[in-house]
Amino acid sequence: MSSIATNPAAPETLPRRQSRVWRKFRSNKAAVLGGIIVGFFVIVALLAPFLPVPGPAVTDWGAVRQGPSAAHPFGTDEIGRDVMSRMIWGARASLTAGVISVAIAVLIGVPLGVLSGYLRGWTDAAISRVTEALLAAPFLILAIALAAFLGPSLTNAMIAIGLSAVPIFIRLARGQTMAVMTEDYVESARAVGLTHLALITRYILPNIFPPILVQSTLTIATAIIAEASLSFLGLGQQPPAPSWGSMLNVAKNFLEQAPWMALYPGAAIFLVVLGFNLLGDGLRDALDPRDH
């Protein structure tokens, strides 16, 4: 029974396993590219207050819908605001929405999923039925409905997106918990009288963390698209605060006269979503225990 003192699911020491994961991730060029793209946007968002660009709400009535130039590298919008400045500050809104929305989904969904898979019985049945009912509704439609109910604002948009993503993490955590519960080391730990809390914190959560991390990375990309969609519909970030989605909403009226107004926010959404997807795929491959 003393064998359960060390987690049998991870016979390697933690530093050795981390080294294997890092080497495999580093060898995946697509994953590294995704990490670079995500890192670039994160750095730009963090440095937004310190970059030498005009304020995102500063207007220049002498440069309305002006094309890219030395003074305005990405051009200006319909009231003379610098598009590059609004792109940079819009990155803060999009990335914040993606991360916080997923954090909400993880903090609610993972405990419910673990509870469902661990306790089984009527608890599992009740949580599973509610989860299945929520999954029956398309993610974006559910987010739009919740955002409309809560009211238009970035905070409410993040809450709506986070709640809409909860069923994804409930289902994933439940399935992973049920898989871990069948392992011999869990049965051994139960036999020596470990409490439920000790079993969950020492054996279940560490073993379901890798798939949760991968799913979180991929869901951030989905949440960024959802935030842009809500802002495009007027349910997310409210003017004059910048958001890539709201910028596209305005730009659709000037596609012929000022195509750059749509080009740059559209390209930013594409790149950051691509980056998170490549990063998530790379993490999934690197953390896959079957390849270690």
Disulfide bonds with the S-S distance in Angstrom:
none
